[in-house]
Amino acid sequence: MDETSGVDVAAAWRDHHRVLIDVAYRLLGSVSEAEDAVSEAFTRLARNPAEPIEDVRAWLVVVVSRICLDQLGSARARREAYVGPWLPEPVLTSDDDPADRVTLDESVRMALLVVLERMAPAERVAFVLHDVFGYAFGEIAAIVGRTPASVRQLASRGRRRVRDERTTALPVDPDREEAVTRRFLDACAGGDAAELMRLLDPDVVLRADGGGRVVAPHKPLTGPDPIVRIVLRGLRQYPGMRLEYGRVNGGPGILTYDADGSLLAVLALTVAGDRVIAVDLVGNPDKLP
């Protein structure tokens, strides 16, 4: 037991680390930043005056959420200056380390995280803590410094954003998602433009995060034609590129590797029916696992 906090910090880490990472990743969209926020919360726990903490997990969730709220405020300015679209760090099911640190479910799908990025910091915290983790409005109010009624409105506003977004208001059919994604992968590998056109929804959107580190469109692309052109051009730029199916943030995706086996990019696909309605491509090497 830590003599300063009066709490067994090692036991708290063992019992609560995973849920804190889950909260922080959904709030920040970054595994590395989530880990830093959680580490800071445990540092504060260890330094806490020796007074009883009735619910250690609740105490840690409050601290982590406040740290994330502060980071979201400063992150908005940084992301406005970011080169091109800013996308969350992808988490791969096939990668044992990140998948063991973040619980993968529909609340970390790339399309949903993109919508969360558009929310104001307090709105994002209210929506995530209430709608994803089931915290009461009164508990969240103490975190964001608002009244419970105000927090209720924030969460409701966030819920409407998610409900009204085409890519996040869909029933999930894992088998169909995988089948469509594998067809998309095969069409890419074979350079089959006609099949790609058939698989892409007329209103499909491509968001590509190169972060200024790799060549990528600086604005989202809409419609099959420009997306097919950029996909096939990218494949031609890397002779020997290998494509693999993978689970990205709990949803269907494609992993691209160069001839030496280095990961080049991660594509998260959103599927509706038999078509792809969104492609979120992360090529910034700083974000790749």
Secondary structure, DSSP 8 states (H G I E B T S, - for coil): --TTTSS-HHHHHHHHHHHHHHHHHHHHS-HHHHHHHHHHHHHHHHHS-S---S-HHHHHHHHHHHHHHHHHHHHHHHHHTSSS-------BTT-HHHHHHS--SGGG-HHHHHHHHTS-HHHHHHHIIIIIT---HHHHHHHHTS-HHHHHHHHHHHHHHHHHSTTTS----HHHHHHHHHHHHHHHHHT-HHHHHHHEEEEEEEEEE-TTTS---SS-EESHHHHHHHHHHHHHHSTT-EEEEEEETTEEEEEEE-TTS-EEEEEEEEEETTEEEEEEEE--GGG--
